Amino acid sequence: MSGIIANSSVEIDLGILRISVAADLDLKQAVQNPEFREDLFFRLAVLLIESVPLRDLRQDIPLIAQRFMGRQSVAHRRELTLSNAILQTLQRYAWPGNVREF
């Protein structure tokens, strides 16, 4: 899996600082290579969430697209829909930028 996201909270004088990190590479592997600092990885890796690329979840793309269209419908105060042909095109797309491309 790629796209490891690490969340960490650090106490500072003014309160709590939350840091969220997203990477397009496997940070565990990058630490072993060594392409990423091990000490920084362990400071950030309080909670790791590994996400599956959108291209591996093609069956969910129509649901995601319809969710985005629902939000846009509300924002534009009119019903917006996607045709079946558009949904099929979205399912065939490679999604190299993952869901950020939606």
N, C-alpha and C positions, 0 to 999 in steps of 0.2 A: 504494500500500500504506500501511496505517496501523500504528501500534503499533511505533514505532522503539524499540529497546532499545539503550542505550549502556553499555559497560563501560569502566572506566578504573581503572588502578592508580596510586597516588600514594605515593612514598617518604616515610615519616615516621620520626622517631627510634626508635619502638618496633617498626618492621617495615614491612609493606606494608598499606596500606588499599585495599580493593577497593570500588568504588562501582558499583552497577548501577542504571540509570535506565530506567523504562518510561514511555511517554507514549501517550495516545490521539489525539495529533495528529502531523502531520508536522513534526518539529522543524526540518528544513531550511527548510521553507516559513515556519515561525514566525520563524526568524532573518531571513528576507528581508522580513517584514511590518512592522516588527520587533516581534515579540511575545515573543521569547526572546533572551537575550544571546548574541551571536556568540562571545565569548571563552569563555563557559561551555560552549557547544555543542562547540567544538573541544577543550576540555579533557576533556569526557566522551566524545567521539566517537572513541575509540581503536579500538573495534571496534563496528561497527553491524550489527545483525541486524534485518532487516525481516521481519515476520511477516505472513502472509496471514490475514485474519479467518476464524474458524471457519465463518461463514455461506457462505464461498466454498469450503469443503472438506466439503460435506455428505456426500459419499461416504465420508469418513473417520469420521464421527460414530459409526456402530456399533462400529468398532474402538476408538475412544477410550472409549465408554461401557462396552464389555466389559472394557477394561483397568481402569477405575475399579471396576467390579463385582468383578473378580478381586481387587483389593486389599481391598475391603470383605469379600469372602468369607474371605480370610485373617484379617483383623482380627476378624471375628465368628465364625470357626471353623465356618462353614456355607456351603453352596453358595448363592449369590445369582445370579439370572439376570434378564434383561429379556425381556419378550415382544416379538414382532415389532411389535405395535401401539405399544408404548412406543418402540421404536427408530424407527418411522416418525414418531411425534410429535416425537421429538428432532430428526429430520432436517428437519421442517417449521418448527421454531422459529427465530426470527430471530437469536438469540444476541447481543444488544446488548452484553453484558458479556464476550463471547468465552468462552474455555475456563474462565475464573474462575468461571463459573456452574455448572460441572459439579459 
